[in-house]
């Protein structure tokens, strides 16, 4: 008895091993398909955004550089290091962005200077703020650039946006030819020269908050030009906007300026390379909204950033941002978490598309595989039943019984989980039913043979 128990236990253990092996084969196949889907998704998903970005700004004393310092603080909160790369100005920034040999990712650009460049690989993240053209001068009062003819004018260094704009505006007023003298001075150098009376006028493109503007607006003997033909300039140069600097804006007590001043202004824009990671583009635009979204001296709250200056095409991320705002995940999650979830979602979506159907398909597939091992033997039973319908000899009937015994032995050796044992026992019942028919016919044939023999005797 004990020997039979050990044999049965060994057989049951072998059965369990076979079933586990088949189960793991199914799970392995599903895992393989899921892994292939994941690898395919990983091939197309965006890489993780870099943690280091280079921004080309402007001279150290420029408004661009001052704003860039604030951008660096904001991006640092999200774990992104913003390296500031001072430059000579807008055209220098564009040149760096166009140069594939540099590591510059973004740069500021003054509106209206793109006429001088052809940069198909650069896109804009939008306009950030108005940066008016400030023309400070000495001498008698004038109301337009024509009054500067024949004077020494500081128009900014080479590759600067102010120089590009100044040359355009002075050219349409015929102020670029001698005896007018144009000097490549900008920023503090130009301001110092005007205060020291080394030049007669200086042109700046800067925000109203610029220390240079604040200094010169209070400098003795220095005037601020009010453009009497400001509206005409905006019609001739669409990238310019006519602005009004109200009386007393800088100093109510001293009434500075003493009257409304008409200014013309391009916008400051943020340019990036077209291959900048989308997550960084959104991060830049969120920082721009935080910095430039409030009301200012020349703009209403929420007016910036915007798509006002279309010198360069908007990036796809900028188009979505201005149409729908911040992406959903970035509204509620930190930058790193939103980016991680976004990438995981893109990678896992194809995996789920494969795994979910597989999870639903594996149980019926496993059930079919187990049952098919038993059901295929029904063809043998049907074959024997068909043979019984015609007259069969005793030898044929005995051969049928032998075949049924072989079928029963083969079916008993099929590894079958307990959950599917009902199929096994049902087959046995059907096999016994066929075997009973064979035995019944065999018994009838034997009686007929005996009766015939008795009659002959």
C-alpha positions in Angstrom: 0.0 0.0 0.0 2.8 2.4 0.9 4.5 1.6 -2.4 1.4 2.4 -4.3 1.1 5.7 -2.4 4.6 6.7 -3.2 4.1 5.8 -6.9 0.9 7.9 -7.0 2.6 10.8 -5.2 5.5 10.7 -7.7 3.0 10.7 -10.6 1.1 13.6 -9.1 4.4 15.5 -8.6 5.3 14.9 -12.3 1.9 16.1 -13.3 2.3 19.3 -11.3 5.7 20.0 -12.9 4.3 19.6 -16.4 1.4 21.9 -15.6 3.7 24.5 -14.1 6.0 24.3 -17.1 3.1 24.9 -19.5 1.8 27.8 -17.4 5.3 29.5 -17.4 5.5 29.0 -21.1 2.3 31.0 -21.5 3.5 33.7 -19.1 6.9 33.8 -20.8 5.3 34.3 -24.2 3.1 37.1 -22.9 6.2 38.7 -21.2 8.1 38.5 -24.5 5.4 40.2 -26.4 5.1 42.9 -23.8 8.8 43.4 -23.8 8.8 43.8 -27.6 6.1 46.4 -27.4 8.0 48.3 -24.7 11.2 48.2 -26.7 9.3 49.5 -29.8 7.8 52.3 -27.7 11.2 53.2 -26.2 12.6 53.6 -29.7 10.1 56.4 -30.5 9.7 58.1 -27.1 11.5 61.4 -26.4 14.7 61.0 -24.3 14.7 62.5 -20.9 15.2 66.3 -21.0 18.7 67.5 -20.2 19.4 69.2 -16.8 21.7 71.8 -18.3 20.7 74.5 -20.8 22.7 77.3 -22.3 21.0 80.7 -22.9 22.8 83.4 -24.9 21.8 86.7 -23.4 23.4 90.0 -24.2 26.0 92.4 -22.7 26.4 92.1 -18.9 24.7 95.6 -18.5 21.8 94.8 -20.8 18.1 94.1 -19.9 18.5 90.7 -21.5 21.1 89.7 -19.1 19.1 91.0 -16.1 16.1 89.0 -17.1 18.3 85.9 -17.8 19.4 86.0 -14.2 15.8 85.7 -13.1 15.1 82.9 -15.6 18.1 81.0 -14.0 16.5 81.3 -10.6 13.1 80.0 -11.8 14.5 77.0 -13.7 16.8 76.1 -10.8 13.6 75.4 -8.7 12.9 72.6 -11.1 16.4 71.2 -11.0 17.5 72.7 -14.4 20.8 74.5 -14.5 20.6 77.5 -16.9 24.1 78.6 -18.0 24.2 82.3 -19.1 26.4 83.1 -22.1 26.9 86.9 -22.5 26.9 88.2 -26.1 27.1 91.4 -28.1 23.3 91.3 -28.7 20.5 89.9 -30.8 22.4 89.1 -34.0 25.2 87.5 -32.0 22.6 85.3 -30.2 21.1 84.2 -33.5 24.6 83.4 -34.9 25.3 81.2 -32.0 22.0 79.4 -32.3 22.7 78.8 -36.0 26.2 77.5 -35.4 26.0 73.7 -35.0 29.4 73.8 -33.3 28.1 75.7 -30.2 26.1 74.3 -27.3 23.7 77.3 -27.1 20.1 76.1 -26.8 18.2 79.4 -26.6 18.7 83.1 -27.0 17.0 86.5 -26.8 16.2 88.3 -30.0 15.0 91.8 -30.5 12.0 92.0 -32.9 12.7 93.3 -36.3 16.3 92.1 -36.6 15.6 88.8 -38.3 15.7 90.5 -41.7 19.4 90.1 -41.5 19.5 86.3 -41.0 18.2 83.2 -42.6 17.7 80.6 -39.8 15.3 77.8 -40.8 16.3 75.6 -37.8 15.2 78.2 -35.2 11.8 78.6 -33.7 10.2 81.2 -31.4 8.7 80.6 -28.0 6.9 83.9 -28.3 7.3 87.6 -27.5 8.1 88.4 -23.9 7.7 92.2 -23.4 8.0 95.6 -25.1 11.6 96.9 -25.2 11.2 100.5 -26.5 13.7 102.4 -28.5 15.0 105.2 -26.3 16.8 108.1 -28.0 18.5 110.4 -25.5 20.2 113.5 -26.9 21.6 116.9 -26.0 20.9 120.3 -27.5 17.8 121.9 -28.8 14.5 120.0 -28.6 13.7 117.8 -31.6 10.6 115.6 -32.4 12.1 113.0 -34.8 15.3 111.3 -35.9 15.8 113.8 -38.7 16.9 116.3 -36.0 20.0 114.1 -35.4 21.4 114.7 -38.9 25.1 115.7 -38.7 25.6 114.7 -35.1 27.6 112.0 -33.3 25.3 109.1 -32.4 26.0 106.0 -30.4 24.0 103.3 -32.0 25.3 100.2 -30.3 28.0 97.6 -30.9 28.2 95.4 -33.9 25.9 92.4 -33.9 23.5 94.1 -31.5 19.8 94.5 -32.0 19.8 98.2 -31.3 22.4 98.8 -34.0 20.3 96.8 -36.6 17.2 98.8 -35.7 19.0 102.2 -35.5 20.5 101.7 -39.0 17.0 100.9 -40.4 15.4 103.9 -38.9 18.2 106.4 -39.5 18.5 105.2 -43.1 14.8 106.0 -43.9 15.4 109.5 -42.5 18.7 110.0 -44.5 20.7 110.4 -41.2 23.3 107.7 -42.0 25.5 109.7 -44.4 28.2 112.2 -43.4 28.5 114.5 -41.7 26.5 112.3 -39.3 29.0 110.1 -37.3 27.7 106.7 -36.1 29.7 105.2 -33.2 29.6 101.5 -32.1 28.9 102.3 -28.5 26.2 100.7 -26.4 25.1 100.1 -22.8 27.1 101.9 -20.1 29.7 103.0 -22.6 27.1 104.9 -24.6 25.5 106.4 -21.5 28.9 107.5 -20.1 29.8 109.1 -23.4 26.5 111.0 -23.5 26.8 112.2 -19.9 30.4 113.3 -20.7 29.2 115.0 -23.8 31.5 112.9 -26.0 28.5 112.1 -28.2 25.4 114.1 -29.1 22.9 111.3 -28.9 22.7 107.6 -27.9 20.1 105.0 -28.9 19.1 102.1 -26.6 16.6 99.3 -26.9 15.8 98.3 -23.3 12.9 97.8 -20.9 11.7 100.7 -18.9 13.2 99.1 -15.8 16.7 99.3 -17.3 19.2 101.1 -15.0 20.6 102.9 -18.0 17.2 104.4 -18.9 16.7 105.3 -15.2 20.1 107.0 -15.1 19.7 109.0 -18.3 16.1 110.1 -17.7 17.5 112.1 -14.7 20.8 113.2 -16.2 21.1 117.0 -16.4 21.0 118.4 -20.0 19.9 115.1 -21.5 16.5 114.9 -23.3 14.3 112.0 -24.3 13.1 112.0 -27.9 9.3 111.8 -28.4 8.5 110.5 -31.8 5.9 112.8 -33.4 5.6 110.4 -36.3 5.4 107.3 -34.1 2.3 105.9 -35.8 3.9 106.3 -39.2 6.8 104.2 -38.1 4.5 101.3 -37.0 2.9 101.4 -40.4 6.2 101.2 -42.2 7.7 98.7 -39.9 5.0 96.2 -38.6 7.2 94.8 -35.9 7.1 98.2 -34.1 4.4 99.3 -31.7 3.6 102.9 -30.7 3.7 103.4 -27.0 3.0 106.3 -24.7 5.2 107.0 -21.7 2.9 109.1 -19.4 4.0 112.3 -17.9 5.6 111.9 -14.4 6.1 108.1 -14.8 9.6 108.1 -13.5 9.3 110.7 -10.8 6.0 112.1 -9.7 7.6 114.7 -7.3 9.8 116.1 -10.0 7.4 115.5 -12.8 9.8 113.4 -14.9 9.1 113.3 -17.8 7.4 116.7 -18.0 5.0 115.5 -20.7 3.7 112.4 -22.5 6.5 110.9 -24.6 5.7 108.8 -27.7 8.0 105.9 -28.1 8.3 103.1 -30.8 9.0 99.7 -29.6 9.9 96.2 -30.9 9.3 93.2 -28.7 11.9 90.9 -27.0 11.6 87.4 -28.2 12.9 84.0 -27.0 14.4 81.9 -29.7 15.4 78.2 -29.4 16.7 75.5 -31.6 14.0 73.4 -33.2 15.4 70.3 -31.5 15.1 71.7 -28.0 13.4 69.1 -25.8 9.6 69.8 -25.6 9.7 69.7 -21.7 12.3 72.4 -21.6 10.3 74.5 -24.1 7.3 74.3 -21.8 9.5 75.1 -18.8 10.8 78.3 -20.5 7.3 79.4 -21.4 6.1 78.8 -17.8 9.0 80.9 -16.6 8.2 83.6 -19.2 4.6 83.8 -18.0 5.7 84.1 -14.4 8.1 86.9 -15.2 6.3 88.9 -17.9 2.7 88.1 -17.2 2.0 90.9 -14.8 1.0 94.4 -15.8 3.9 96.8 -16.7 4.5 100.3 -17.7 3.4 99.6 -21.3 1.4 96.4 -21.1 -1.7 95.0 -19.4 -1.7 92.0 -17.1 -1.7 88.8 -19.2 -0.7 90.5 -22.4 2.7 88.8 -22.4 4.1 86.4 -23.4 2.2 86.3 -26.7 2.6 85.7 -30.4 2.8 89.4 -31.4 6.1 89.2 -33.3 6.1 86.6 -36.0 9.6 87.0 -37.3 10.2 83.3 -36.7 7.7 80.4 -36.7 6.3 79.4 -33.4 7.5 76.0 -32.1 4.8 73.3 -31.8 5.0 73.5 -28.1 4.4 77.3 -28.1 1.4 76.9 -30.4 -0.2 74.4 -27.9 0.8 76.5 -24.9 -0.8 79.7 -26.3 -3.9 77.7 -27.4 -4.5 75.5 -24.3 -2.1 76.7 -21.6 0.2 74.6 -19.5 0.0 70.8 -20.3 -2.3 68.9 -17.8 0.4 67.1 -15.9 2.6 70.1 -15.4 -0.4 72.0 -13.8 -0.5 69.5 -10.9 2.9 67.8 -10.7 6.4 69.0 -10.3 8.4 69.4 -13.5 10.5 66.2 -13.0 7.4 64.1 -12.0 5.3 65.5 -14.9 8.0 64.6 -17.4 8.5 61.1 -15.9 4.8 60.3 -16.0 4.5 61.7 -19.6 7.4 59.5 -20.8 6.2 56.4 -18.9 2.7 56.9 -20.3 4.0 57.0 -23.9 6.2 53.9 -23.2 3.6 51.9 -21.3 0.6 52.6 -23.6 1.8 50.1 -26.3 2.6 47.6 -23.5 -0.9 47.9 -22.1 -2.3 47.6 -25.6 -0.6 44.2 -25.8 -0.8 43.0 -22.2 -4.5 43.7 -21.6 -5.7 41.6 -24.6 -3.2 38.9 -23.6 -4.4 38.8 -20.0 -7.9 38.3 -21.4 -6.8 35.8 -24.0 -4.5 33.6 -21.9 -7.2 31.9 -19.7 -9.4 30.8 -22.6 -6.2 29.8 -24.6 -5.0 27.8 -21.6 -8.4 26.2 -21.2 -8.6 25.3 -24.9 -5.1 23.8 -24.8 -5.9 21.6 -21.8 -9.3 20.5 -23.2 -8.0 19.9 -26.7 -5.7 17.1 -25.3 -8.9 15.3 -24.3 -11.2 16.3 -27.0 -9.0 15.1 -29.8 -9.6 11.5 -28.6 -13.3 11.8 -29.3 -12.4 11.3 -33.0 -11.2 7.8 -32.1 -14.4 7.1 -30.3 -16.4 8.3 -33.2 -14.4 6.1 -35.6 -15.2 3.0 -33.5 -18.9 3.9 -33.3 -19.1 4.2 -37.1 -17.5 0.8 -37.4 -20.1 -0.7 -35.1 -22.9 0.5 -37.4 -21.8 -2.1 -40.0 -21.6 -5.8 -39.3 -18.3 -6.6 -37.5 -16.7 -9.9 -36.8 -15.7 -11.0 -33.3 -12.1 -10.4 -34.2 -12.9 -6.8 -35.2 -14.9 -6.3 -32.0 -12.1 -7.6 -29.9 -9.7 -5.3 -31.7 -12.1 -2.4 -30.9 -12.0 -3.3 -27.2 -8.2 -3.3 -27.4 -8.2 0.1 -29.1 -10.5 1.5 -26.4 -8.2 0.2 -23.7 -5.3 1.9 -25.4 -7.3 5.2 -25.7 -8.2 5.0 -22.0 -4.6 4.5 -21.0 -3.4 7.4 -23.1 -6.1 9.7 -21.8 -5.3 8.7 -18.2 -1.7 9.8 -18.8 -2.7 13.3 -19.9 -1.6 16.0 -17.3 -4.8 17.6 -16.4 -5.3 20.3 -13.7 -8.0 19.6 -11.1 -10.1 22.4 -12.4 -10.4 20.5 -15.7 -10.9 17.0 -14.3 -14.6 17.1 -15.2 -13.6 16.9 -18.8 -11.5 13.9 -18.2 -14.2 12.0 -16.3 -16.8 12.9 -18.8 -14.6 11.4 -21.6 -14.2 8.3 -19.5 -18.0 8.0 -19.3 -18.4 8.4 -23.0 -15.6 5.8 -23.6 -17.4 3.3 -21.2 -20.6 4.0 -23.2 -18.9 3.0 -26.5 -17.1 0.1 -24.8 -20.5 -1.2 -23.5 -21.9 -1.1 -27.1 -19.0 -3.1 -28.3 -19.3 -5.7 -25.6 -23.0 -5.9 -26.1 -22.6 -6.6 -29.8 -19.8 -9.0 -29.0 -22.0 -10.8 -26.5 -24.8 -11.0 -29.0 -22.5 -12.5 -31.6 -21.3 -15.1 -29.2 -24.9 -16.1 -28.3 -25.7 -16.4 -31.9 -22.7 -18.6 -32.6 -23.6 -20.9 -29.6 -27.2 -21.1 -30.7 -26.2 -21.9 -34.3 -23.8 -24.6 -33.0 -26.5 -26.1 -30.9 -28.9 -26.2 -33.8 -26.4 -27.9 -36.0 -25.7 -30.5 -33.3 
